Amino acid sequence: MYGPQTLTCKNLQEYLKSLSRDILDRLYNHPATCLAVFRELPALSRQFILRLLFVNKPVAQVLLASWIPQHDAGRDVGDIAAEHRQGTQVLLDMCIWQEVKDQQGNMAIRLSSTFRENLKVAILGGGRPWTMSATLDSDPHQRNVEFLDKYAMDRWESVLQFLVQPGRGQKAISRDAMRTLLHAGLIESSGESDNMQITSAGFQFLLLDTASQVWFFILKYLETVTERGMSLVACLTFLFKLSFSTLGKDYSMEGMDNELLTFLQHLREFGLVYLRKRSSGRFYPTRLALNITAGQNKVCCSLLELLFEIPILVLWDECLSFRDHLQ
């Protein structure tokens, strides 16, 4: 006899590690993805990337080994070494940098050129605009933050109500939401027609906070996008763009293909965006969408916090060190 299923909710790092290198390379071709991934990395990993952002040549692993966290008084050396290993390994696992050999044949590290160039665009500007278009006439049906918060929670509560009483919830949910709940194993069929019930995983799901619930639900939805005839890379990229949008601001639907319009409609059903009607040509991201990539990892930095994680004098010293190393 098997015990109850344990619900596991991957964070962004764990999810990206499970994707193929080909998908990751295509994802990293978008500045929004690179910035979203960067802000969720461990602090030491972010410092490694900032130090390599303008370095095109491989950097010897001997030099990399000297980039250790500040040795606070009383801190165990073993803990510092473990933090360094974790900071380097996560970048390898997510294909952000690769192990190569330098001109002397020594083992070295090289930052992915695709990730580097697109992160530079996200941080420093330049290139094609990567944020969603907000060039619109004034909305005669403008929605404020209070309305969007209530709308998002009403939509999400409908999903939770159905989960507690499948088929008997006070509010109906869409077929796509029901399909995702079934795929996630949160509800199951009892063998009779249209008769479903919540599973043990479903009860565990109800105990998660809202942000983790939405993230888990979206991950399970993304597992089904290919069989829906949609692109996983396109859907993920759009989610990352949503995470950098402004709450209470409307965005244009101009230029969206049918695939993205379908995805937008599904996000509307889940409460991540508000769309009055497709012909309006605009949508409003909700708070659920803005928090989506944080998931269980609530550490979220502003762009200025990311840029000033390493003091400028430290960066200057590193530039001089690289100059001497590469000459």
C-alpha positions as CSV (number, residue, x, y, z in Angstrom):
1,M,0.0,0.0,0.0
2,Y,1.4,3.4,-1.0
3,G,1.6,6.4,1.3
4,P,0.0,9.7,0.4
5,Q,1.7,11.7,-2.5
6,T,3.9,14.5,-1.3
7,L,3.5,17.7,-3.2
8,T,6.7,19.2,-4.4
9,C,6.9,22.8,-5.7
10,K,10.0,23.7,-7.7
11,N,11.4,27.2,-7.5
12,L,12.5,29.0,-10.7
13,Q,16.0,27.7,-10.5
14,E,14.9,24.1,-10.1
15,Y,12.4,24.4,-12.9
16,L,15.0,25.9,-15.3
17,K,17.5,23.2,-14.5
18,S,14.9,20.6,-15.6
19,L,14.8,22.1,-19.1
20,S,17.0,21.1,-22.0
21,R,20.0,23.1,-23.0
22,D,18.3,24.0,-26.3
23,I,15.3,25.5,-24.6
24,L,17.5,27.4,-22.2
25,D,19.5,28.8,-25.0
26,R,16.3,30.0,-26.7
27,L,15.0,31.5,-23.5
28,Y,18.3,33.4,-22.8
29,N,17.8,35.1,-26.2
30,H,15.4,37.5,-24.4
31,P,16.5,40.2,-22.0
32,A,13.4,39.8,-19.8
33,T,14.3,36.1,-19.2
34,C,17.9,36.9,-18.4
35,L,17.0,39.6,-15.9
36,A,14.4,37.5,-14.3
37,V,16.8,34.6,-13.9
38,F,19.6,36.9,-12.7
39,R,17.6,38.4,-9.9
40,E,16.6,35.0,-8.5
41,L,20.2,33.6,-8.4
42,P,22.1,33.3,-5.1
43,A,23.9,36.6,-4.3
44,L,27.4,35.1,-4.9
45,S,26.3,33.8,-8.4
46,R,25.1,37.3,-9.2
47,Q,28.4,38.7,-8.3
48,F,30.2,36.2,-10.5
49,I,28.0,37.2,-13.5
50,L,28.6,41.0,-12.9
51,R,32.3,40.4,-12.8
52,L,32.2,38.5,-16.1
53,L,29.7,40.7,-17.9
54,F,32.3,42.6,-20.0
55,V,34.8,39.8,-20.3
56,N,34.6,37.9,-23.5
57,K,37.5,35.5,-23.0
58,P,37.5,32.4,-20.7
59,V,38.6,33.0,-17.1
60,A,40.8,30.5,-15.4
61,Q,39.2,28.4,-12.7
62,V,42.2,29.2,-10.5
63,L,41.2,32.9,-10.6
64,L,37.6,32.0,-10.1
65,A,38.5,30.1,-7.0
66,S,39.9,33.3,-5.5
67,W,36.4,35.0,-5.7
68,I,35.3,33.9,-2.3
69,P,32.6,35.5,0.0
70,Q,33.8,38.0,2.5
71,H,35.3,36.1,5.5
72,D,33.3,37.3,8.4
73,A,34.8,36.8,11.8
74,G,33.8,33.5,13.3
75,R,32.5,32.1,10.0
76,D,33.6,28.5,9.2
77,V,35.9,28.2,6.2
78,G,34.0,25.0,5.2
79,D,30.8,27.1,5.0
80,I,32.5,29.6,2.7
81,A,33.8,26.9,0.4
82,A,30.3,25.3,0.3
83,E,28.8,28.7,-0.7
84,H,31.4,29.1,-3.4
85,R,30.7,25.7,-4.8
86,Q,26.9,26.3,-4.8
87,G,27.4,29.7,-6.5
88,T,29.4,28.1,-9.3
89,Q,27.4,24.9,-9.7
90,V,24.0,26.6,-10.2
91,L,25.4,28.6,-13.1
92,L,26.7,25.4,-14.7
93,D,23.4,23.6,-14.1
94,M,21.4,26.5,-15.7
95,C,23.8,26.7,-18.7
96,I,24.6,30.4,-17.8
97,W,28.3,29.6,-18.1
98,Q,30.3,26.6,-19.4
99,E,33.6,24.9,-18.5
100,V,36.1,25.3,-21.3
101,K,39.9,25.3,-21.7
102,D,41.9,28.5,-22.2
103,Q,44.7,29.1,-24.6
104,Q,47.2,27.5,-22.2
105,G,45.0,24.4,-21.9
106,N,43.9,25.1,-18.4
107,M,40.3,24.6,-17.2
108,A,38.4,27.9,-17.4
109,I,34.9,29.3,-17.3
110,R,33.2,31.3,-20.0
111,L,29.9,33.1,-19.6
112,S,27.3,32.3,-22.2
113,S,27.5,34.9,-24.9
114,T,23.7,34.8,-25.4
115,F,23.0,35.3,-21.7
116,R,25.7,38.0,-21.4
117,E,24.5,40.1,-24.3
118,N,20.9,40.0,-23.4
119,L,21.5,40.7,-19.7
120,K,23.5,43.8,-20.8
121,V,20.6,45.0,-22.8
122,A,18.2,44.5,-19.9
123,I,20.5,46.4,-17.4
124,L,22.2,49.0,-19.7
125,G,19.6,49.4,-22.5
126,G,20.2,49.4,-26.2
127,G,19.0,46.9,-28.8
128,R,15.3,46.4,-29.5
129,P,12.8,47.3,-26.7
130,W,12.2,44.2,-24.6
131,T,9.4,45.4,-22.3
132,M,5.8,45.2,-23.2
133,S,4.3,48.1,-25.2
134,A,2.4,50.6,-23.2
135,T,1.8,53.1,-26.0
136,L,-2.0,53.3,-25.9
137,D,-4.7,55.9,-25.9
138,S,-6.4,56.6,-22.6
139,D,-8.6,53.7,-21.6
140,P,-12.2,54.8,-21.2
141,H,-12.7,51.7,-18.9
142,Q,-9.5,52.2,-16.9
143,R,-9.1,49.8,-14.0
144,N,-7.3,50.7,-10.8
145,V,-5.1,48.6,-8.5
146,E,-8.0,47.9,-6.1
147,F,-10.2,46.6,-8.9
148,L,-7.3,44.4,-10.3
149,D,-6.5,42.9,-6.8
150,K,-10.2,42.0,-6.3
151,Y,-10.5,40.6,-9.8
152,A,-7.4,38.5,-9.5
153,M,-8.4,37.0,-6.1
154,D,-12.0,36.3,-7.2
155,R,-10.6,34.4,-10.2
156,W,-8.1,32.4,-8.1
157,E,-10.7,31.8,-5.4
158,S,-12.9,30.2,-8.0
159,V,-10.1,27.7,-8.8
160,L,-9.7,26.9,-5.1
161,Q,-13.5,26.5,-4.6
162,F,-13.6,24.1,-7.5
163,L,-10.7,22.2,-6.0
164,V,-12.4,21.7,-2.7
165,Q,-15.7,20.7,-4.4
166,P,-15.0,19.7,-8.0
167,G,-18.0,20.2,-10.1
168,R,-20.0,21.6,-7.2
169,G,-18.2,24.9,-6.6
170,Q,-20.2,28.0,-6.4
171,K,-18.3,29.4,-9.4
172,A,-17.5,27.5,-12.6
173,I,-13.9,27.5,-13.9
174,S,-12.7,27.2,-17.4
175,R,-12.0,23.9,-19.1
176,D,-8.3,24.9,-19.3
177,A,-8.1,25.4,-15.5
178,M,-9.8,22.1,-14.9
179,R,-7.4,20.3,-17.3
180,T,-4.5,21.8,-15.4
181,L,-5.8,20.6,-12.1
182,L,-6.2,17.1,-13.4
183,H,-2.8,17.1,-15.0
184,A,-1.3,18.3,-11.7
185,G,-2.9,15.5,-9.8
186,L,-4.8,17.9,-7.5
187,I,-8.2,16.3,-8.5
188,E,-9.0,12.9,-9.9
189,S,-11.8,11.1,-11.5
190,S,-13.7,8.7,-9.3
191,G,-14.5,6.5,-12.3
192,E,-18.0,7.9,-12.8
193,S,-18.8,10.4,-15.6
194,D,-17.9,14.0,-14.7
195,N,-17.5,13.0,-11.0
196,M,-14.2,14.2,-9.6
197,Q,-12.7,14.6,-6.1
198,I,-9.7,16.3,-4.5
199,T,-6.6,14.3,-3.9
200,S,-4.1,14.3,-1.0
201,A,-1.8,16.5,-3.2
202,G,-4.8,18.8,-3.6
203,F,-5.2,19.2,0.1
204,Q,-1.4,20.0,0.4
205,F,-1.8,22.5,-2.4
206,L,-4.4,24.4,-0.3
207,L,-1.9,24.8,2.5
208,L,0.5,26.7,0.3
209,D,0.5,30.5,0.2
210,T,-1.1,32.1,-2.8
211,A,2.1,33.0,-4.7
212,S,3.3,29.4,-4.4
213,Q,-0.1,28.0,-5.4
214,V,-0.1,30.2,-8.6
215,W,3.5,29.3,-9.4
216,F,2.9,25.5,-9.0
217,F,-0.3,25.8,-11.1
218,I,1.4,27.7,-13.9
219,L,4.3,25.2,-13.9
220,K,1.8,22.3,-14.4
221,Y,0.1,24.3,-17.1
222,L,3.4,24.9,-18.9
223,E,3.9,21.1,-19.0
224,T,0.9,20.9,-21.3
225,V,1.5,23.9,-23.6
226,T,3.3,21.8,-26.3
227,E,0.4,19.4,-26.6
228,R,-1.8,22.4,-26.9
229,G,0.2,23.5,-30.0
230,M,1.9,26.3,-28.2
231,S,5.6,27.2,-27.7
232,L,7.0,26.8,-24.2
233,V,9.7,29.4,-24.9
234,A,7.1,32.0,-26.1
235,C,4.9,31.4,-23.0
236,L,7.8,31.5,-20.5
237,T,9.2,34.7,-22.2
238,F,5.8,36.4,-21.9
239,L,5.5,35.4,-18.2
240,F,8.9,36.9,-17.6
241,K,7.9,40.1,-19.3
242,L,4.7,40.2,-17.2
243,S,6.9,40.1,-14.0
244,F,8.5,43.4,-15.0
245,S,5.2,45.2,-15.7
246,T,3.6,47.9,-13.6
247,L,0.5,47.2,-11.6
248,G,-2.4,49.3,-12.6
249,K,-1.0,50.0,-16.1
250,D,-2.5,48.7,-19.3
251,Y,-0.5,47.2,-22.1
252,S,-1.1,46.8,-25.8
253,M,-2.0,43.5,-27.5
254,E,-0.8,44.8,-30.8
255,G,1.6,42.4,-32.6
256,M,0.6,39.3,-30.6
257,D,0.1,36.2,-32.7
258,N,-2.8,33.7,-32.2
259,E,-0.6,31.6,-29.9
260,L,0.1,34.5,-27.5
261,L,-3.5,35.6,-27.7
262,T,-4.6,32.1,-26.6
263,F,-2.0,32.1,-23.8
264,L,-3.3,35.6,-22.7
265,Q,-6.8,34.3,-22.6
266,H,-5.7,31.4,-20.4
267,L,-3.9,33.8,-18.0
268,R,-7.1,35.8,-17.8
269,E,-9.0,32.7,-16.8
270,F,-6.5,32.1,-14.0
271,G,-6.5,35.7,-12.8
272,L,-3.0,36.7,-13.9
273,V,-4.3,39.4,-16.3
274,Y,-7.5,41.4,-16.7
275,L,-8.9,41.5,-20.2
276,R,-12.2,43.3,-20.6
277,K,-12.6,41.9,-24.2
278,R,-10.2,40.9,-26.9
279,S,-11.3,43.7,-29.2
280,S,-10.2,46.3,-26.6
281,G,-6.6,45.7,-27.7
282,R,-5.3,46.1,-24.1
283,F,-4.8,44.1,-20.9
284,Y,-3.8,44.7,-17.3
285,P,-1.4,42.4,-15.5
286,T,-2.5,41.7,-11.9
287,R,-0.4,41.2,-8.8
288,L,-0.5,37.5,-9.3
289,A,1.5,37.9,-12.6
290,L,4.0,40.4,-11.1
291,N,4.9,37.9,-8.4
292,I,4.9,34.8,-10.6
293,T,8.6,34.2,-11.1
294,A,9.4,34.6,-7.4
295,G,7.3,31.5,-6.5
296,Q,8.6,30.1,-3.2
297,N,11.7,32.3,-3.4
298,K,10.5,35.6,-2.2
299,V,13.9,37.4,-2.6
300,C,13.3,40.0,-5.2
301,C,15.7,42.9,-5.9
302,S,15.2,46.1,-7.7
303,L,17.4,46.8,-10.6
304,L,19.3,49.4,-8.6
305,E,19.9,46.9,-5.9
306,L,21.3,44.5,-8.4
307,L,23.6,47.0,-9.9
308,F,25.0,48.2,-6.6
309,E,25.6,44.7,-5.1
310,I,29.3,45.1,-5.8
311,P,30.9,48.4,-4.8
312,I,32.3,50.3,-7.8
313,L,35.9,50.1,-6.4
314,V,35.6,46.3,-6.2
315,L,34.5,46.3,-9.9
316,W,37.4,48.5,-10.8
317,D,39.9,46.3,-9.1
318,E,38.4,43.3,-10.9
319,C,38.8,45.1,-14.3
320,L,42.5,45.7,-13.5
321,S,42.9,42.1,-12.4
322,F,41.3,40.9,-15.7
323,R,43.5,43.2,-17.7
324,D,46.6,41.8,-16.1
325,H,45.3,38.2,-16.4
326,L,44.4,38.4,-20.1
327,Q,47.5,40.2,-21.2
